[in-house]
Amino acid sequence: MNRTMNPEQELVKTRIHEPGLKSGFVITLMLFIVGVIVLFADPFHNAPGIFRWLFYLIPGLFIFLGVAGAIQLGQKIIWPAYIQHTSQELRPDLAWAPVVWEGQHVIGRATHELIQDHEGWKYGLSRKMIFGDKLIVFGFGIPFLIAFAALLSWMFYQNERMPLPTAIASATAITVFCGGTSLLLIGLLIFGHRGRLCLMSIPNNKSLVEVEFSPKTNPKTTAITDLLLGKPERIQLRVRRDQIDAVQLGPWNYVAGDSSEKTRCEAVQGVLVLRDMESDEFQRLPILLTMDYREAAQLMGNLATTLQVPFFFYADAQGWQSELRQTQDRPPLKYGGVSS
C-alpha cells in the first residue's frame, strides 16, 4: 500500500484501487479489432449505394469506442490516481461496510457533482451524466435504428425480391415497432434511475443541510411505475451541521439477483455519517454508488471539505481485499441492477 503521511494535517495520501482496468483495456482492443476486420472485409459491397454508407456506422462505432476506451484505460493503468484523506487510525470506531438497501442501483459513470451558487453548495446530478444519457438514447440509439432499418431494407430487397419502396417501408415499420419500443424502455430505465439519486443542499449560513433521496424500490419496475403512476414521494431530511460527523467512500463487491441469474460488479459507495446527539450513535446514509472510482473519490473529498468534516477513504487495495472476504457471507440483493 503506497501511502505518505502528512503529520501537520493528520492526512494520508492513498492510491485509488481500480478493479477491472486491465480486462477493460483488453475488451476495448477487441472492439477495435472487430471493427477494423468488418470494415476492411466490406461484407456490404453489394448493397445499393444509398445504403452502403449507413452500414459503415456499426464498424465505425466499434473502432471509435475501441480507440477511445483503450486510450482512457491505458492512461489510468500507466498513471494511477491518489487521493488525500483523513487517516483511518484517528477514528477506528467508524469501521467501513457497505450500507445495503434493496433496490440500490450501480451506475458506471459519475452521477453527481458539487455546484456552488449564491446560496451555497448543491450536491446535484452531474451535467456530464445528463449529457451522456441523452447521447446514449439519441446520439447512439437513433443512428443505430437508421442503420438497422437500412440493413433490413437491403435484405428484403436482395433476398425477398421486394420492390425498393416496399422493402424500405417494411423495414422501417419493423424497426420502429421493435427497435423503437426497446429504445423507449432503455430510455425509461436510464432516466428512471437518474430520478432516484440522492440530492443535497448545503447553505452558506451553516444552517440545516437538506438531503433528499428516494425510498427503497425494485429497480426492475421503477421506470414503468414512474411512467404510469408518477414518481414516488421522495424522503427529505433536514440535518444540523453538527450532526454530520464524516464522509466515507468504500468498496462494494456488488451482487444482486437469485441463484438462476446474478448481476455482479465492483463499485464504490459514498456514505454520509450522521450522529444522533441524544444517543451518540451513528447512522449511515448512502449518497453515491458508482464505478467511476477516481471521480467518486474526488467528489466525496470535496463534499467533506465543504461540510468541514473528515473524509475517510477505504477503497485502496487492502480495502478491496477485505471487502472480497466479507462478500462471501453477505446475501445478494433481491432487487438491484447495473447500468453504464
Buried (B, 14 or more C-beta within 10 A) or exposed (E): EEEEEEEEEEBBBBBBBBBEBEEBBEBBBEBBEBBBEBBEEEEBEEBEEEBBEBBBBBBBBBBEBBBEBBEEBBEBEEEEBBBBBBBBEEBEEBEBBBBBBEBBBBBBBBBBBBEEEEEBBBBBBBEEBEEBBEEBBEEEBEBBBBBBBBBBBBBBBEEEEBEEEEBBBBBBEBBEEEBBEEBBEBBBBBBBBBBBBBBBBBEEEEEBBBBBBBEEBEBEEBBEBBEEEEEBEEEEBEBEBEBBBBBBBBBBBBBBBEEEEEBEBBBBBBBBBBBEEEEEEEBBBBBBBBBBBBBBBBBBBBBBEBBEBBBBBBBBBEBBEBBEEBBEEBEBBEBBBBBE
